[in-house]
Amino acid sequence: MEDRQASDTAIFTIVLRAVHSHLQRYGQRKGYEESIVKKLALTAIVATLMLVFGLTVRVSQAQISRLPEPVQKRLAEIGPVYQSDIGKYIPETFALFSPLLATMPKSGVTVTRDLAYGPDPKQKLDVYQPEAATGLPVLVYVHGGALVAGDKNLNAEIFGNVLYFFARRGFLGINTTYRLAPKHVYPSGAEDVGATVKWIKQNATRFGGDPQRVYLVGHSAGALHAATWAYDSKIHGPGGPDVAGIVLISGRLRADNRRDDPNGKNVEAYFGTDPSLYSARSPVTLGAGSKVPTFIVITEYDNPFLDVYSTELYYNLCRAQSRCPRFTRLIGHNHISEVASFNTPDETLGLEIVDFIRNGR
C-alpha cells in the first residue's frame, strides 16, 4: 500500500509540473505570471485533479518479476541513471531484450513484409495475420526514433515483438514506418500515419481485419505522429481520422526545443525553428478538441520531459471533456523497456491495451 501511495504521489507531482509549466508559459506571455489569476487558476486545477485523479489513473506494477533475473537486475540498475545518458542506455536496453525476444512464441502468425502504402521507400508496412483471421480489430504500431531515426524493424526481434503479442491475441497487426526529418518535416509523419490508415481501409479485409476498427499505438515520436493524425482536423480533414482509438506510449506530445532536452535539435529538424508555431502543432493543444478515445502511458524512467507532456495532455483532456482518459504509469520500466517487453512474460501493458480496446475506454 505504501508503494502504491508513493507512486500515486509521483504521478500527481508530474501532473502538477505539467500544469505549472503550462501556466508559466501563459503568464510569461501575458506578463503576469505571479498574478492572482494564476494562483486562483492553479488552486482550481489542483482541486479538480484531486477529485478525478484517483478514479482515472492506474499505477501499474509491471510484471518485471516475470522476466529473467539478469534482465530484472540490469533494468533496476539502469532505471535511476537512465536520463543521465539516454544515448547509452537506449541501445543497451534494446540489446538486453533482443535475445529474450528471440525465444518467445511466434507460432500461428503469418507475416507479410514491406507492403507499400506510398511511393517513398520509407512508406512501407508489415502485416501480422493470425491463423483463420476474419473480422479482427486492426492494431497499428508506430515506432519512435526521436523524429530523425528509427524503422519498423530495429532488428529481427524489435519492434515485431509488439505485433506478435497482439496478433496472438486476436488482432490483425500492422507494423508501419514513416518518412524522417530533416528531409521530411512537419506534418509528414502524421500524413504517413493517415496514409497507413487509408491503406488499411482498402486492404484489411483481405487479411482478415475489420477496417472499421482501427487502433493506433504510437511510441515516443510515433505517438506524436499518431496523435497529430487523430487530433488535427487540418491534417485528417473533414472525414475525420477514421480510427476507433489511440494509445500514446511516452509520446513527444508537445513541440518544444528547450536546450536541456537531449532531443531538442531533433524537434527543430521536424517542426522548424520558429517556436511561435509549436503550440498549435502540439497534441497537448489539439487533443482538447478531439473525441477520439485515448489511452496515455508513461514510465517511471522516461526520456526527459515526455512524462510531463503526456500528463499535460491528460490534464487538458480532463478539463475539456469533463471526463478523464485512461492513464497508466509503468513502475520499473524505462522509455525503451516498456515496448521491448511486449511478447515477454511481462504482459502488463499489452493486456491493458487489449482491455482499453475491448471496453472503449
BELRADA-V972226 format. One record per pair of residues at least 4 apart in sequence whose ideal C-beta (glycine too) atoms are under 6 Angstrom apart, sorted by the first residue. I is the first residue (numbers start at 1). J is the second residue. Records with the same first field share a line. If there is no record, write none. Layout:
I->J + J
This chain:
7->59 + 331
8->59
11->57 + 329
14->307 + 311
15->311 + 315
17->308
18->308 + 311 + 312
19->45 + 315
20->24
23->27 + 38
27->32 + 33 + 38
28->33
49->53
52->56 + 318 + 324
53->57
56->324
57->327
58->328
59->329
60->328 + 330 + 348
61->331
62->330 + 331 + 332 + 333 + 346 + 348
63->346 + 348
64->72 + 332 + 346
66->345 + 346
67->71 + 72 + 346
71->96
74->96
75->337
78->82 + 89
79->301 + 334
82->89 + 301 + 334
83->304
86->90 + 262 + 303
89->93
90->336
93->336 + 337
94->158
97->101 + 340
98->155 + 157
100->344
101->157 + 161
102->157
104->343
106->164
108->131
109->128 + 130 + 164 + 167
110->129
111->126 + 128
112->127
113->126
114->124
115->125
116->124
117->123 + 125 + 195 + 196 + 199
118->123 + 195
120->179
122->177 + 179
124->177
125->174 + 176
126->175
127->207
128->163 + 167 + 173
129->133 + 207
130->167
133->208
134->208
135->210
136->171 + 172 + 208 + 209
137->171 + 210 + 213
138->172 + 200 + 204 + 209 + 214
139->166 + 171 + 173 + 215
140->174 + 176 + 216
141->162 + 163 + 175 + 217
142->218 + 222 + 225 + 226
143->150 + 152 + 159 + 222
144->150 + 219 + 220 + 221 + 222
145->149 + 150 + 221
146->221 + 263 + 266
147->181 + 221 + 266 + 270
148->180 + 181 + 266 + 269
151->177
152->175 + 177
154->158
157->161
161->342 + 343
162->342
163->167 + 173 + 175
164->343
165->342 + 343 + 350
166->171 + 173
167->171 + 173
172->207 + 208 + 209
176->196
178->189 + 192
179->184 + 188 + 192
181->185 + 269 + 270
182->269
184->188
185->270
186->270 + 271
187->191 + 235
189->225
190->225 + 228 + 229 + 235
193->225 + 226 + 229
194->229
197->214 + 242
199->203
200->204 + 214
201->211
204->209 + 211
213->244
214->243 + 244
215->244 + 245 + 357
216->226 + 243 + 246
217->247
218->222 + 223 + 226 + 248
219->223 + 249 + 339
220->250
221->252
223->227 + 248 + 249 + 251
224->251 + 252
226->246
227->231 + 248 + 283
228->232 + 283
229->236 + 241
230->241 + 243 + 246 + 292
231->283 + 286 + 287 + 290
232->286
236->241
245->293
246->292 + 294
247->295 + 353
248->296
249->297
250->298 + 302 + 306 + 335
253->283 + 284 + 309 + 310 + 313
254->282 + 284 + 309
255->267 + 271 + 278 + 281 + 282
257->264 + 267 + 268
258->264
261->304 + 305
267->271
268->273
277->281
279->285
283->287
284->312 + 313 + 316
287->313 + 316 + 317
288->316 + 320
293->360
294->325
295->326 + 356
296->310 + 314 + 327
297->328
298->302 + 307 + 310 + 329
299->330 + 333 + 334 + 338
300->331
301->334
302->306 + 307 + 335
303->335
314->327
317->321 + 325
318->324
326->356
328->352
330->338
333->337 + 338
336->340
337->341
341->346
342->350
347->351
355->359
